[in-house]
Amino acid sequence: MHRVIGSGMFTMGEEVVACEREFARQVGSEYALMVNSGSSANLLMIGALRYRRHGAALEPGDEVIVPAVSWSTTYYPVSQYGMKLVFVDIDEDTLNLDLDALEKAVGPRTKAVLGVNLLGNPLDLPRLREFCEERGLILLEDNCESLGAKIGGRQAGNYGVMGTFSSFFSHHISTMEGGFVVTDDEELYHILLSIRSHGWTRHLPKENLVTGTKGDDPFEESFRFVLPGYNLRPLELQGAVGREQIRKIDGFIEARRKNAAHFVELFSGDKHFSIQKETGESSWFGFALLLRKGVEGIARKDVIERLESEGIEVRPIVSGNFAKNTVVERLDHRISGELVNAEWLDESGFFVGNHHYDIRDKIDRLSEVLSRFE
């Protein structure tokens, strides 16, 4: 950070460009675009499909299937671009989108599935991709909580036409605030380059798939606007910190998985609490616990109060059942089937954090405190 400050270059520059190149190589994508947050990454991902001309695109009125459990800014960009959300229940074991419920969710206006890899746990992405290919649906991934997760021999975030990542302070890597969009599609990458920065042409290559060929006069091209865009650019400080963090990703994930193995050993088969079933290789953002269906005599409120009194921080499992939030009244949406498992998670679930340090002693303490419930 001192090196960047000394350079006098503070906004998006060579550090960001290098960070993008290194992040793309790390996760196995052709292109990566850095932005100021994972939420912005989701906004740009949907926006890029709105302006795509050389492949399947999204139009106002199109439907996008989403799981009922995710973060708020998974959903908002879909609505903000005029599309309709279709909420589908989650699987009670994996806590991810219930793939068995997808067929009934597809309607005549359904155009895409936005899969979310929850708390580090990847969806069955090979199965979901096959489902989308058979029906001509666009597959997108919100992988903001699951950097480093793998399934089917490749990293999560790489199965759809685009995938998003977050590098917020509490995530697998941190640039304080920050995020990435990855894709193998050159046109989408060029659209992302433009709409990240005001919708101008300045950051596009001379030969590009948005305008064709840029003019040779840099003065004329400096403020030439071609798409409705934003200012979602990251800082050079974020790029420089990101480069250092990327070098540590593999070690971070290995440490999280060691902590998780200890957690699973202690809580697998617990009579009071169920835990998230791993799909593929989770990168274990955190540890979800849910009061088992049918358990009597224990209320989640009591569990949370006990944990907090013992100095153990807990959080809701992401947003719980997002479809019950008041804001949904302002979003064009429909609900496919019943959200039984999402509601169970909403009423009975909580999660505790993981870390890239060895926290197995803290997991032991969590187990000891929870074992007092009879």
N, C-alpha and C positions, 0 to 999 in steps of 0.2 A: 504494500500500500504506500509506503514511503517512496518507493521507486516511481510509482505512478504519479504521486503528488509532485515529485521533483520534475517529472517530465512536462508538467503544465498542460497535459491533455486529460480532460476529465470526463467528457462525454464519450459516446461510443466511438472506438477507434481500433487500433491494432491489437490491443489486449483482448477485446471482445471478439474480433475476427479469429484470433488464435484459439480462444476458448471454444468458439463454435466448432472449429476444425477438430480440436481434440475431443470435444464431447461427441461429435458425430462418429469419430473413430472408436471411442469407448463403447458406445451403445450399438454400433453396427449399422448406422444409417448413412445414406449418401450425403444428406444435407442436415444441418442443424442451424436454427436461428435462435439467438438469445434475446430474451425480453425482460421486462422489469418484474414479472411475477408469473406464477403458474396460471393465475386467473387470466392474465393478459394472453398467455399462450393459448388458452381455450378460446378466447375471443378471436384471436387471429386465425386459429384453425377453422372455425366456422366461417369467418369472413372470407378466407381464401377460397373456400368451396363456393361461396356466393358469386365470385367473379371468375371462376374457372371457365375456360372456353373449349379446351381440348380433352374433355373427358366428362364423366358424370359430375354434375354440380347440384347445388341446393338452391331452391327457389322458395320465395314466400308461399306459405300454405303447405309445403312438404312436411311430412311427419318424420321425427327422429326418435327412435326407441332408446330409452334410458332406464337404468336401474332406479328403484325408488330410494336407494340409499347412496348418497354421494354428497360432495360439498356443493354449496350453493352456486358457485361459478362454473360448475359443470353444466348447469341448466340455463343460466341467464343468457349466454350468447345465442343459444338456439332460439329463444323467444325474441331477443333483441334484433335478430335478423329476420323475424317474421315467420318462423317455422313453428310447428306444433310439437310439443313434447308428448311422448307416449310413455307413461310410467308403468314399469313391469316389476313384479315382485323379485325378491332375492332368494337365493338358495339357502336353506337353513344351516347347511354345513359350511359352505365356503364363504357365505355372506356376500357373494358376488351375484351378478345378474343371473336369474334362473333361466338357463338355456332351454329347459323343457317347456317354458311358457312363451317362448318367442313366437312360435308359429301362429298362435291365436292373436298375438299383438299386431301382426302385419296386416295393414289395410291397403286400399287402393292408392292412397297418397303417401305410403311409407317409402322413404327414400334412403334412410341411413340408420345404422345402429351405432350409438356412442357407448362403447364398452368402458367400464371403469374397473381398474385393478385396485381393489380396496385393501388398505392397510398393508401394502407390500405383497398381497396375494394375487397372482395373476389369474385371470379368467382362463377357462379352457379355450385359449385363443385359436388353436388349430381347428377345433370344432366350430367356433363362432365364425371364423373366416370362411370355412366351407359353407356354412349356412348362408352367409351373405353372398358368396359367389354364385350359389345355386339360384338365388332370387334376384340377382342384380342389384343388391343393396351396397351402399358405401359403408365401409367399416372404418370407424375412428376409435382412437384410444385415449382416454384420460389416464395417464400413468403417473400423475403428479405425486402419488403416495408410494410408488413402487419401483423407483430406480433400482436397477440391479436384479429385478426378478426375472426368472427365465422359465420357459416352457417350450417343449418341442424343439429344443436345440437352438433357440434364439431368444433374445431379450424381449421382454414385454415392452410395448411402445413401438414395436416394429412390424406389427401384423396388419395394421390398417394403412390407409393412404397417408395418414398423418398420426402422430402421437405427441402428447404433451407431457412435460416434466416440470417439477417445481424444485427450486433450490432455496426455499424459505429457511429461516433460521433453525427450525426444529426438524428439518427433513434429512434425507440420507447424506446429501452434501449441502453446504450453506454458502450462499453469496449474500447473506443477510436477507435481502429480497431478491427474487430472480426466478427465471423459468426458461424453458426451451420448447421449441416445436421442431420435430424431426420429420423428414419425409424423404422418399426416393424419387419423387416426382419433380422434375425441373420446373415445370410451369408453376406448380403450387409454391415452390421455393421462391420464384421470382415475384409472385403475387405477395407472398409474406414479406419479402424485402421492401416492397413498395408500401404496403399498408401499415407496416410497423412504423414508418417514418413519413407521416403526413400524406401518404399516397403519392409521393413524388417519384421522379425517375432517378434521382441522384445516385442511389445505391444499386441500381440495376446495372448489369454488364452491358456493354455496347450492343451485343446481339442478345436479345432476350425475348421471352415468350409473353410479355405484356404489351410492349410497344413495337416490337420488331427490331429495328435498328435505331439506336440513339443518335442524335445529332452530334457533330464534332465540336460544337461551340459550348464550352462548359458554362459560360454565362447564361446562355439560353436554356440549358438543361438544369441549372441550379434550382430554379423554382418552377419547374414544370410538373403539374399535378395531373395524374391520370386515373386514380382510383380514390374512392372515399376512404381515408385512412385515419390514423391516430398518431400520437407520439408515445410509443411504448418502449422506447430505447433504453437499454441498460447503461450503466456507468462503466467507465474504464476500470474503476476500483472493483466492481463486481466481476468483470472479466478476468482481472488479475487474480483475485481470490479464487474464482472458479477454476482457473488453471491448476492452482495448487491442490484444490479439493479433488479434482478429477484424478490426479495421480494417486489418491488415497482410496478411491471408490472400492476397489477389490478388497482391500483390508477392512474397510468399514463394513461391507456386506458380510464378510467372513465372520467378523466379531458379532454382528447382529444375529447371524444364524446360530452361532454357538450359544448365545443367550437364549435364543428361541428353543433350541434342543432341550435345554434345561427346563424351560417353561413347560414345554409339551410333556416332558417326563413327569413333572410334578402334577399337572392338571389334566392330563388325558385320563378320561374315565372318572373324573371327580363326580361325586353324587349330587352336588348342588349346582355346579357350574359347567356349562359346555364352552368349548373354545373353537376358534376358527380352524376349519380343516384346510390344510395346505394343499394347493394345487400347483403342480410343477415344483419350482424352487422359489419360495417366497423370499422377499428381502426384508420381511418382518419390520414394518414401520412401527408397529406396536402390538400389544397383546389384548385381544378382545375376549371378554368373558360375558356370558349371558346366563341368567338364572334359567335352569332347565325347565322346559315346559312340564307343568304338573307338580313342580316343587311347591310345597306349602310351608307356611310358618316363617318365611324369609321374604322381606320386602327389599327391593333395590335401594330405596331410600335409607334403610338401616345399614345396608352394606356400605354405601358411599359414606355415610356419617362415620362408620367404624374406621374405614380406611383413612379418611381425612383426619380423624382424631389421632391416628397413628403416624401421621406425617406422610402418607402415601397419596400422591396426587392422582386423580382420575378425571377422565373426560367422557362425554357422550361418544358413542361410536359414530364418528363423523357428524352427520346432521340428523341421525335417526331416520325416521320415515319422513322424507322431505315433503312428500305430497300433502301432509297435514299442516304445513306451515301456511300462515295467512298470505304470504306473498304469492302463493300459487294461484290465488284468485286473480292476480294480475298477469298471469302467464297463460297463453293459449295451450291447452293440454287436454288429454284424456287419460283415464286409468284403465289399463287392460287387466281384467280379472280382479281378484282380491289381493290386497297387499298384506297377507297374513303374516309372513315371516318378517317383513319390514316393520310391521307394527309390534311384533314380539321383540325384535331388536330395540325398537324405540322405547318400549316399556321396561325391558328387562336387561338391557345391555349396558356395558361401560368398557372403557379400555384404559390400560396403563402403558406408559411409554417404554420403548426400547432405546438402546444407545449403542454406539460403536465402542464404548468401554465395556469391560467385563462387569456386568451387574448381577451375576448369578447369586451373590449374597442378598441383594435386594429382592430378587425373585423368591428366594427362600423365605424372606420376611413376609412377602405378600402371601405366600402359601400358608405360613404359620398364622397370620391374622385371619385369613379367610377360613381356616380350619376350625376356628372357634365357633362358627355357626353350626348349630345342630338342629 
